[in-house]
Amino acid sequence: MMAAMTNAAVADSQAFDETLEAAGIEKLITLEDLTPSSEVLDHCDRIATAAVAADVMGKRFDDYVALARKQGEIEVAAHHIQPIELSGFLDGTVDGRASFEQRWAASAAFAHEAAGLCIVLARRHWSLSPSNVLEIEEPDLSEAQRRIESLQQATQRVLALEEARNEEAKKQTEKLPSGQ
């Protein structure tokens, strides 16, 4: 049950990450080798598509639970688990909904802001100094500053949620009897 739910969620998360990577998010965020003629700036729609996908993924919690329920029902029918175990597992999934939705909302915010920054930079009113400082010309300066600040905040939110998730997983692992 848990594997079915986790595998589906991990697959979606990996697909999101791969979409951003293929769109050139690393170059956009780090500014490494970014130039006004960089291809990533010609395809900001790819980052925007990832943002929309994150919005959709954040609403899929019930789909994952349904997948786990289906797998659990198969396990019950095969007498591998008791119905009460399935019920207990499904009841326990409620606790994960909020953090799941928060993580996807933060990922969506990150991608939306990255797409917005990409669009501003795609106007090509900027240059990168030899020390890798982004020098943005008017009229794009204030919008770019706002986008960069929002992107930094979204990045911090994603990182904080990931850390909290890792800490919770560690606590759950510590609760397991030794040898499991």
Contacts in CASP RR format, 6 or more apart in sequence:
PFRMAT RR
TARGET T0000
AUTHOR 0000-0000-0000
METHOD contacts of the structure
MODEL  1
MMAAMTNAAVADSQAFDETLEAAGIEKLITLEDLTPSSEVLDHCDRIATA
AVAADVMGKRFDDYVALARKQGEIEVAAHHIQPIELSGFLDGTVDGRASF
EQRWAASAAFAHEAAGLCIVLARRHWSLSPSNVLEIEEPDLSEAQRRIES
LQQATQRVLALEEARNEEAKKQTEKLPSGQ
1 68 0 8 1.000
1 69 0 8 1.000
1 71 0 8 1.000
1 72 0 8 1.000
1 75 0 8 1.000
1 86 0 8 1.000
1 89 0 8 1.000
2 68 0 8 1.000
2 89 0 8 1.000
3 71 0 8 1.000
4 67 0 8 1.000
4 68 0 8 1.000
4 70 0 8 1.000
4 71 0 8 1.000
5 64 0 8 1.000
5 65 0 8 1.000
5 67 0 8 1.000
5 68 0 8 1.000
5 71 0 8 1.000
5 93 0 8 1.000
8 63 0 8 1.000
8 64 0 8 1.000
8 67 0 8 1.000
9 64 0 8 1.000
9 100 0 8 1.000
12 57 0 8 1.000
12 60 0 8 1.000
13 57 0 8 1.000
15 53 0 8 1.000
16 50 0 8 1.000
16 53 0 8 1.000
16 54 0 8 1.000
16 57 0 8 1.000
16 107 0 8 1.000
19 46 0 8 1.000
19 49 0 8 1.000
19 50 0 8 1.000
19 53 0 8 1.000
20 47 0 8 1.000
20 50 0 8 1.000
20 111 0 8 1.000
20 114 0 8 1.000
22 46 0 8 1.000
23 40 0 8 1.000
23 43 0 8 1.000
23 46 0 8 1.000
23 47 0 8 1.000
23 49 0 8 1.000
23 50 0 8 1.000
24 40 0 8 1.000
24 46 0 8 1.000
24 47 0 8 1.000
25 47 0 8 1.000
25 50 0 8 1.000
25 114 0 8 1.000
26 32 0 8 1.000
27 33 0 8 1.000
27 34 0 8 1.000
27 38 0 8 1.000
27 40 0 8 1.000
28 34 0 8 1.000
28 40 0 8 1.000
28 47 0 8 1.000
28 114 0 8 1.000
28 117 0 8 1.000
28 118 0 8 1.000
28 121 0 8 1.000
29 114 0 8 1.000
29 151 0 8 1.000
29 155 0 8 1.000
31 128 0 8 1.000
31 132 0 8 1.000
31 134 0 8 1.000
32 132 0 8 1.000
34 40 0 8 1.000
34 121 0 8 1.000
34 128 0 8 1.000
35 128 0 8 1.000
36 121 0 8 1.000
36 124 0 8 1.000
36 126 0 8 1.000
36 127 0 8 1.000
40 118 0 8 1.000
41 118 0 8 1.000
41 121 0 8 1.000
41 122 0 8 1.000
41 124 0 8 1.000
42 122 0 8 1.000
44 115 0 8 1.000
44 116 0 8 1.000
44 118 0 8 1.000
44 119 0 8 1.000
44 122 0 8 1.000
45 115 0 8 1.000
47 111 0 8 1.000
47 114 0 8 1.000
47 115 0 8 1.000
47 116 0 8 1.000
47 118 0 8 1.000
48 111 0 8 1.000
48 112 0 8 1.000
48 115 0 8 1.000
48 116 0 8 1.000
50 111 0 8 1.000
50 115 0 8 1.000
51 108 0 8 1.000
51 111 0 8 1.000
51 112 0 8 1.000
51 114 0 8 1.000
51 115 0 8 1.000
54 104 0 8 1.000
54 107 0 8 1.000
54 108 0 8 1.000
54 111 0 8 1.000
55 104 0 8 1.000
55 108 0 8 1.000
57 104 0 8 1.000
57 107 0 8 1.000
58 100 0 8 1.000
58 101 0 8 1.000
58 104 0 8 1.000
58 105 0 8 1.000
58 108 0 8 1.000
61 96 0 8 1.000
61 97 0 8 1.000
61 100 0 8 1.000
61 101 0 8 1.000
65 90 0 8 1.000
65 93 0 8 1.000
68 89 0 8 1.000
68 90 0 8 1.000
68 93 0 8 1.000
69 86 0 8 1.000
69 90 0 8 1.000
72 81 0 8 1.000
72 86 0 8 1.000
72 89 0 8 1.000
73 86 0 8 1.000
75 81 0 8 1.000
75 86 0 8 1.000
76 82 0 8 1.000
76 83 0 8 1.000
76 86 0 8 1.000
99 161 0 8 1.000
99 164 0 8 1.000
99 165 0 8 1.000
99 168 0 8 1.000
102 161 0 8 1.000
103 158 0 8 1.000
103 161 0 8 1.000
103 162 0 8 1.000
103 165 0 8 1.000
106 154 0 8 1.000
106 157 0 8 1.000
106 158 0 8 1.000
106 161 0 8 1.000
107 158 0 8 1.000
109 150 0 8 1.000
109 154 0 8 1.000
109 157 0 8 1.000
110 151 0 8 1.000
110 154 0 8 1.000
110 155 0 8 1.000
110 157 0 8 1.000
110 158 0 8 1.000
113 147 0 8 1.000
113 150 0 8 1.000
113 151 0 8 1.000
113 154 0 8 1.000
114 151 0 8 1.000
116 147 0 8 1.000
117 144 0 8 1.000
117 147 0 8 1.000
117 148 0 8 1.000
117 151 0 8 1.000
120 136 0 8 1.000
120 140 0 8 1.000
120 143 0 8 1.000
120 144 0 8 1.000
120 147 0 8 1.000
121 144 0 8 1.000
123 140 0 8 1.000
125 136 0 8 1.000
125 137 0 8 1.000
125 138 0 8 1.000
125 139 0 8 1.000
125 140 0 8 1.000
126 134 0 8 1.000
126 135 0 8 1.000
126 136 0 8 1.000
126 137 0 8 1.000
126 140 0 8 1.000
126 144 0 8 1.000
127 135 0 8 1.000
128 134 0 8 1.000
128 135 0 8 1.000
129 135 0 8 1.000
134 144 0 8 1.000
134 148 0 8 1.000
136 144 0 8 1.000
136 145 0 8 1.000
END
